Amino acid sequence: MTSTGQKIKAGIVGASGYTGAEAMRLLLRHPNVDISFLTADRKAGQSVAEVYPHLGGYGLPDMIALDEVDWREADVVFCGLPHGTTQELIASLPGDLKIVDMSADFRIDDVATYAEWYGHEHRAPDLQVEAVYGLTEMNRSAISAARLVACPGCFPTAALLSLLPLVSAGIIDAYDLVIDAKSGVTGAGRGLKQNTLFSEAGEGLSPYSVAKHRHAPEIEQEVAKAIGAPAADVRVNFVPHLVPMSRGELITSHVRLTPGKTAADIRSAFEQTFDGEPFVRVLPDGGVPHTQMVRGSNNCVINVFEDRIPGRAVVIAVIDNLVKGSSGQAVQNMNLMFGLAETLGLEQAPLFP
């Protein structure tokens, strides 16, 4: 609820993409939220049922063009626009409007680093200073007080939840992180791309953006913060892979233990960090996380394994890239921004099989 006791009015910008659809699905069952508008310039004038038949029949408003929006109809806006299109829009919005940005436009603190990786100058550098990185479990206090929250990317969400407790405690070497990442094809968005066509992506597994994926500097930035080092000093070996499934993400991190530490210390750090967390679960010793454990949910499941190589360990984490990796974490952050219980609208159990 708002400070006046009314339901929160939420608008979704970029509602025709996968993250927009997931935001709709989750907010529909949120007891304290009404969806006031949905924008999708190329789908303007169409009903939700025409764009996403599975969401028809719920009384959602029709899609409208961005220039038709009356921003006074919203208390919070979820931005699901493509990268590079959100900065100027957010800079033009009323200053009292809360914003949960699901794009990459405000994730990178340093505007020069952003320009290097995203190919254009940052278009709202003054706002970048205000943006709060929205990794909920690690940044609650700042998110609660924020007006603009930059939700992490899907890969960084899983990687950082499973690595930050360890680098912060000095259990693993923050300068020796090898991250093998696998994601379903929705991680590439809804736009038509050759590599996500069924005949191209089906029955195969392919790496992409090898050693140059844009999520690498985001992971490095947050690891550097955790150890108090300049972001330029931290480098991760990060390789993502496209998996022929619609949703789900699995991160396998190969880490070097610091002298005297063991995999048991990693387990203890996880159990201490995530004790009582509603959406992060540490499996019993030997339990292997897999993507079906989290499908359709806001959960992250983690475990650690002792490596055969002395002084090393393997950390595995799984999330649903569209929920905890995007729209679910966005709703979780919105709950914090309005002083609500984090779990509202996110209580659904995973889908199985």
N, C-alpha and C positions, 0 to 999 in steps of 0.2 A: 504494500500500500504506500501511497505518497504521504507526506507530512499532514495532509488534510484528511486522511482516512479514505481517500478515493482509490479505486483501482489504478494501477500504473498503465498509462497509455503508451504502447510501444509501436513504433514504426519500423519496418524492415526495408532497407534500401538495397536493391539488387536481389529481389525476392525470387527471381526465376532460376537462380543457380542452386546447386546442391546445398550449400550452406544456408541459403535463404529458405529453402524447403524444410531443412531440419529445424531451423529457428521457428518456423511456423508450427511444425509438428509438436515441438516441445512447449511453445508458449500457449498453444491451444489448451493444454491441460494444466497450465499454471493458474492457481486459484486467485492470484492477485494481479493478473495482467489481462488487459484487453488489447487486441491488435487493431490499431487505428488506421494504418495505411500500409500498402505494399507497392513498391515501385519496381518497374522493369520496363525500360524504355522500348525495347523491341517487342514486348508483349503487352504494351499499354492498351487498355480497353478489353483485354481478355479476362475471363473469370479464372479463379484459381483452378477450378475443375478442368478448364481447357489446357492449362499449363501443367498441372499436376493432378491427374484424375483421382489419385488416392487421398487427396485432401479436399475433394469436393464434398458438399453437404454439411460443412461445418460453419456456414455463415460468414466466411471470410470476405473482406472487401475485394473488389476487382483490382487488377493491376493498373497502375497509373504511371504516367511519365514523371520524371523527377521534377520538371518545372511546374507540375500541377500540385505539388505537395504544399499544404499549409502546416508549417512546422509547429504552429501553436497547438496542433492536435496530438502532439507527442510529449511525453516526459523523458523518454529514452529512445534512441535510434540505434538499431543494429545495422551496421554497414557491411554488406557482403559483396561490394563491388570489386572488380578486378584490381590488382595492384597497379598503383600509379594514377588512379582516378579518384581516390578518397581524400587526399590532402587538401586540394582546393575546395572541395565540397564542405569538409568539416570546418575549414577556416571561415566559411561564409555563414555558418549556422549560428543561431542565437546562443549567447554565452551561458545561458542557464540550462541548456539542453544537455542531458547526459548522453554520452556516446560510447558504444561498445563496438570497436572496429575489429572485424574478422579478417581484414586484408593485412598485407605486410607493411603498409605505408607508415606505421608509427612504431614498429618493433625494434628498429635499429636506432640506438641512442645517437650515434655519431652521424651527422648528415653527410659527411664526406664518404664514410663507409657505405651508407645507403646508396649514394650516387654511383659508387664503384660497382656495386653488386646488382643494382636495379636499372642502371643505364640512363638515368636522368637525374637532374638536380632535385633535391627535396623542395617541394612547393609550399611547405608550411613550417619552416624551421622554428618559428616562435612557439608553435603548438607542440613540437617535438619535445621541448623542455617540460611541458605539462603532462605529456602522455605517461601513463603508468603501465609497466609490463604486466600482463594479466595471467601469470602462472599462479593460479589461485592458492594452492597449498603453500606456496613459498612467499607470497607477497600480499597476504590478506589485509594488513593494516593500511598499506598505501592504496590498495584497490578500494577499500571501504570509503576512503576520503576523496577518491578521484572523480573528476568529471569526464575525462577521456581515458579509456582503457584500451590498450593494444593487445588483443588476444594473441598468444603465441601461435606459431605454425604447428602443424600436426606432428611432424618429426621432432621438433624441439620439445613439445609437450612431453612425449614419452621419454625422450633422451634425458631431459633435465630432471624430471621427477625421479628417474632412476640413478642419476649421477650427482646432482647437487648435494644431497645429504652426505655423500661420500667424500667429495672434494672439500666440502665445508669442514668436515671433521678431520681432514688430513689422513683419511684411510687409504685413499688411492692417489696416484700421481696425476694431477690435473694436466700435465704436459705430455701425457702418453695415453690418449683416448682413441680407440679404434671403434667406430660405430658403423655397424652393418644394419641397414634399414630396409624394410619391405612394406609396401603399401598397396592397397586396392586401387583400382583405376579412378574412383571418385576423387582421389587426392589430386588428380590432374584437372578437376573441374568438369563442367558440363559441355563446354565448347567442343566442337568437332576437331579432333586431332588424329592424324594417321596412326600414331602409335597406340591409341586407345580404341581403335576400331576392333570389333570382336575378332575378326580374322587375323588381326595383327597381334593383339594382346592375348588371345585365348591360347591355351595349351603351350604356354611358354613363360619364361621368366627372363626379364631383361634389366640390367643396370642402366641408369641414365644420369646425366649431369655428373659424371664421375669426377670427383675431386674439385667440383666447381658448383655445387648446389647452393642456392641462396640461403638455405637454412643453416649452413655451416657457420657463417659469421654471427648468426643469432645465438647458436649454441655457445660459441666461443665467448661472446659478450657476457652471457650469464654465468658461465664457468669462471671467467675472469673476475666478475663482481664477487662471486662466492669466496674467492681466495685473496681478494684485495689486490689484484694485479691489473695492469693495463690490458685492454682487450687485444691490442696488437701483439702481446706476448704469448697468447694462447692460440694454439692451432690444433684442430681435431682432424682425424682421418675419417671422413664421412662419405659413405657411398650408399645411395638409395637404389631400390630395385622395384620395378613394376610387377605386381602379382595379378594373375587373372582371376580376381574376385572383385565384387563391387565395393566392399568396405572392409576396413580392418587394417591394423598396422602393428608390425612386430619389430622391435629394436633389440639387437644383440650387441652389447658393448663389451669389448675385450679390454680389460683394465690391468694396470700394474699396481700391485699393493705397495704401500710404503713400508719401510723396514719395520719388522716386528708385527705387522698386521696380517690378518688372515681373512678368509671368506666368512668365518664366524663373526668377525668384527663388522663386516658389511651387513650381515643379517641383523645384528644388534642395532646398528644405526638405522636400518629400515624400520625395524619394529618400534624403536623409540620415536622416530620422526613421524611415522604414519599411524601411531596408536590413536584410535578414536576417529580417524579420518573416514568420512562417509563414502568416499569414492576411490580410495587407494587401498589395495589388499596385497599383503605379502603372503605368498603361498608357504605352506610347510616345507621343510627341508626335502629336496628332491622333486617337488612339484614343478611341472613345466608349464609356463604360461603359453596359451595359444589364443588366437584371435576370436574363436567362437566363445570364449569365456566372457567377452565384453561386447559382443555385437549388439548394436542398438542401445547401448547404455553409456552412462557418463563415467564408467569405471576405468581404472588403470590397475592391472595385475602385474606384480613384479616378483622376481626371485633371483637368487644368486647361486652360482655353482663354482666350486673350486676347480681351477684349471689344472691340467696335467703338467703344465710348465710351472715350475716353482716360482712363487712370487707373483702369480697372476690369477685373475678370476674372470668369470663370465657373468654378466648381468643381463637379464632379459626382462623386457617390459612390453605389454600389449595394451592398445587402446582401440576404440572405434574412431577412425580419423574424422568422421563427420560429427561426432558427439563430443567426447572429451577432447578430441583434436581440433574442434572448431565450435559449433553452435552450442553444444552442451556446456563447455567451459565458458562461453559467452553468457549464457543464462546464469550460470553459477556466479559469475562476476557481477552481473546485473543485480542479483539477489543481495550481494554484499553492498553494492553501491546504494541500495535503498534500505539497508538495515534489516533485511529479511533472512530467514533461515536459508542456508546455502542449498539445501536439498529440494526446495520447492520447484515443482515442475520437472524434476529429474529423478524421481523415485523408481522409474521403471526398471525392472530386472532385464538382464540380457535376453536376446532372442536365441532360442536353440531348438532344433538344429538350424 
